[in-house]
Amino acid sequence: MLSALSGGVDSAVATALLVEAGYDVIAISMLLAGSAEGHAGSCCSIDDFQDARRVAEQLGIPYYVLNLKDAFQTRVIDVFTREYQHGRTPNPCLLCNRDLKFDVLWQRARELDAEFVATGHYAQIAWDDETQQAQLLRGVDPYKDQSYFLFTLSQPQLMRTLFPVGHLTKEQVREKARALDLRVAEKPESQDICFVPDGNYARFLEQRLDPEQVTPGEVVDQAGQVLGRHEGIHRFTVGQRRGLGLGGLSEPRYVTQIDAPSGRVTVGTQDQLNMRGLRAKEISWISGEQPPAEVQVAVKIRYRHTPIAATVVTRSNATADVWFQDKHPAVTPGQAVVFYDDNQVLGGGWIEGPL
């Protein structure tokens, strides 16, 4: 059993539960960008590795650090940068889960002859006797559920993956850590984006983009009237209200569209932000089978988004149109749309744009 041990309380308790259950556990931490840049308090910091090593020692299991800095750079940070250059808003946590935790990490598990990979995700896996397939379910804790980030998992991956804390709430996880006297029992949550510790995405991108890669342009209203200018589309995301550099308007404006080739950023009212649906690409279904042409689901279009009723109309080339039951704001290209049937994750895809 290979257990991903990040140095936080969730992965520590997940690993401890595996040891208690009698698994032969090997703990592995992934060396990513945060640790390389030494941001204390961020995910994958040096402090995290020290905590992870001490937890492994306390549990009496072997511990290794897997250097994934190059893979993280090319498959997460470089993609993150390119997406903003093209007027999209990526979610690097989705990329990290898909391309590192459940790809590169699984490769290492096979090399070590590990039968399973376990993580501290708040999600659950169930077996369906009728379909003879594994199902991905929400975590019990609605405030910590991370199933949104896992929609790309396949049947072979699910059948060899464990989420030991998915049936627990965050407080129950901390109680277990206290009972085991784990040093990370009271450790605070890490921030979502480990390589942007101060949350200033614009500055992070500007440090990595050449001047000719920055696209300035006009800020216009829905009629095309110029309201101002901006210094680069990487500073904007659909749905954004603050930092638009516009004054003297009678009501708040929101970014409704970003046109990368021209650098034009369109803004509108709250009502003009509302959309009836979206088009998604690279659709994947956890069952491995495409459902009928139309399927009724609940969708999340952001991690913290409350699911809404929608109809998924499948198209060719792994694309789909998603029509909301009611208009909904801030359809953001680059984010993921994830399909649910009650507590079960059916699949999802990457948002191309609104309909």
N, C-alpha and C positions, 0 to 999 in steps of 0.2 A: 504494500500500500504506500503510495506516494502522497504526502500531505503538504499542500502549499501553506507555509508558515510565514506570514508577513511581518509578524511582530506586534500585531494588534490583538485585542481580546477575542475577537470572533474566530480567527484562525487558530489561536492558542487553545480555546475551548474545543473547537472542532477536532483538533489533533489529540487533545486529552481524551475526548470521548472515544476516539478510535482505539487508543491505547487501552482504555478501560474495557472496551469490547473484545479485546484479545487479538487485534490485528498486529501484524508485524509491520511497523510504521517507519518510514524514512521521511524526514522533514526536509523540505527544500524552500529556500527563499530565492526570489528572483531579483537580480541586480539590474535595476532599470535606471532611468534618467535621474530621478529624485536623489537616489543615493550617490550617484556619480557627481552631482552638483552640490551635495552636502547641505541640503536645506533642512535644518533641524526642525522637527515637528511635522514635516510633510511625510506623505506615504513614501516608503522605501528610503528613509533617511538612515544615516549610520546608527542612530539610536534604535531604529527598528531592528536592524540586524543584531545588535547586541541583545535586545529583548528576546528576539526569536531564538538566538543561541542558548540563552539562559533557560528559556522555557523548555527547549529540547533536552538540555542537561537535566532539568528537574524531572522531566518525564522519562529520562533514561533511554532516549532514542538517538540514532545517528542524525546529524544535521549537516547539510551542504548548502552552498550558495551557488546558484546557476547564473552565470554572466550572460545577460540578454541585452546589454546596452546597445549593441549594433542592431539587433533585431528590433528593439524598441524605437531606435532612431528612424529606421527605414519604414517600419510598418505602422508606427503610431505618430511620432512627431512630424515626420516628413509629410505624411498624409494629412495630418491636422493643419499644417502650414499651407499645403496646396489647396485644401478645401476652402480656407478663408480667402485665398487669392482668387478663387472662382466664385466668390459671393455666397458660399454655403457655410453652414454652421455645424461642424462635426462633433461627435461625442467620442472622445478618445477612450473612455472607459469601455465602450462597446468594442472598439478596435482591439484594445488590450485583451479583453476576454476572448474574443474570437481568434485572434492571431497569435497570442502568446500563451495565455493560461490553458486554452483548450486546443492548442496546436503544438507549439514548441514544447510546452510542458509534457504533453502526452507523448511526444517523440522521446523525451528523456525517460519517461516512465517505461516505455517499451524497452529502451536500452538497459534499464535496471531490472527488467523482468517483473515490474510491478503490475499487479492485476487491476488495480483501481487507482484513480486519482481523486483526492478529496480536497475541497476548499471550504472556506468559511462563509460562503454565500448564503444569504437568507432566501432559500428556495427549497423546493421539495421534489423528489422523484417518486412516482408511484408506478406500479405494474398493472396493466389492464389485461385481465384474463381473456376477455372477449376478443380483443384485437391482437393479443400477444405482443404488445408493444409497451415501451416505457413512456410515461407521461411526465411532462415538466409542469409543476404546480407552483403557485405563489407560496412565499414563505408565510408562516403563521402570523408574524408580526406585520401588520399593514403599514407601519411607519418605516420598516426596514426592508420590506420585500424587494429583492433584486432580480426577480425573474425577467424583468424588462431587458436586462443586459445579456440574457442567455438565449435569446430566441433563435440564434443560429446553430444551436446544438443539434447534432444528428442522433439517430437511433443508436448507432454503434458507440458514440460518445456517452450518451445518457446511461446506457447499460453498464458502463464501466466507470461511472462517476458517482461520488457520494457527497451530499451536503449535510453534514452531521448536525448543524445548528438550525436547519430550516424549520424544524418543528418547535423551536423555542422563540420567545420574545427576547429583545435586547436585555431587559432586566434579568430574565432567567439566565441568560448567558453570563452576565456579570455575577449573579449569585453563584453560579457554578465555578467561575474563576476564583471567587472569594473562598468558596469551600475547599478548593484545591490549593489555596494560597499562591496562586499564580501572580507573578510580579506585575502583570499587565491588567489586573482586575479592574483598576480604576483609570486606566489609560484613556485619554480623550479620543474622540473620533478623528481620523485623519481627513484631510480635505480631499475633494473628489479628483482634482487635477494635480497630480503629483509634480509635474514639471512646470507648473505656473503657480508657485507657492503664494504669491501675493494677489492672485486673481486678475492681474493686469494683462489680459490677452493681447491687447494692441501693442504694448511695449515688448512683450515676449516675441511677437511676430516681427516687429520692426528691427529687433536685434538680429534676426535671421534672414530678412529679406534684403536683397540689393535694391537700391533706389529705383531702378527700372522695373522692378517687380511690384512696386506699390502703385495702385491705380486710384488716383484722385478723380474727382468729378463733381457733378452738380447734385444738389438735393432738390427734388421737384415734388409738386403735389400731384394729385390724380389727373389733373388736366394738363400736366406738363409744364406748369408755370414754375420758374426757377425761384426757389426760396433761399438758397444759399449754396455754398460749396463746402467740400470736405477734403481731407488729406489722404484718404485711402478707404476702399471698401472693406478692408479687413477690420475696420473699427465698428462695423455694423452687423446686426443680425435681425432677421424678420421678427417683428413683435417688439423691438427695442423702442423705449420711450425716452430714456435719459441720454444725455450726451449727444443730442442731434445738432446742437449749435444753432437752434432756431429760437427767436424771441418775438414777442409781440403778437402771438397767435391767440385767437379767441378760445380755443380749446386744445387739449393735448393732441399731439401727433405721434404716430407709430410708424416704424418702418414696415412697409407692405411688400416691397420688392427691391431686389438688388440686381442690377444688370452689370455683370462683370466686364464684358467687352467695352462698354461705353463709360463705365464708372458711375453710372447714374443710380442714385438711391431715391426711391419713391416713398413718400410718406402719406399717411391718410389718417382719418379718424378711427375710433374704435370700431365703428360699424363697418368701415371700409376694410378693416383687417379680417373681418369674418369671412370664412370660406365654406363652401358646401362639400368639399372633398379634396382629395389629393391623388397624385399618381406616384406609385412606388416602383422601384426596380430591385433586382436581385432578391426576389421573393423566395423565401425558404419555408418549408413546412416541416415541423418536427416529426410528423409521421413518415416523412419521406415520400408522401403521395399527394398530388395536387387534388384538392377537393372539387366539387362541382363548380360550374362556371360562376355561380353566385353563392355566397355563403354569408349568413348573418353572424356578426361577431360584436364584441366590444373592443375598442381600440384605444391604445395610449400612443400619443404622438410626441411625448416627452417623458422622462423618467418620473417626474412628480405630477404628471397629468392624471386627472381623474378619468377613468375609462368612459367612453361614450359609445352609444349604439351606432353601428355602421354596417354597410353592405360591401363586401369585397367582390369585385368583378375581375376575374382573372383574364389576362390577355396573353399574347404570345411572348416568347423570349423572357420568361420569368419576370414579367411586369404585371401590375394590377392597378385598377382604379378603385379607390376607397371613397364611398359616398357616405357622409355623415347623415344621421337621422335629422339633426338640426345643424344650422350653421355653427361653425366653431372658429375661434381666432388663432392666429399665429401658426399657420402651417409653414414649417421651417425647413427648407431644403438642406439636406445633409444629415438631419436627425433620422431616427428610426421610428417606424410605425410598427407596433406589436399587436398581434391579434390574440384575443382571449375568448374562451368559452367558460364563463364563470371564473373559477380559480385555475383553470388549465390554460397554459400557453400553447396556442396552435401553430404559431410561426410569426413571420414579420418580414419587413423589407426596409429599404432605404428611401427616404422621401426625395423625389425629384422636384416636385413643385405642386402648387394648388390647382384645383379644377374649378 
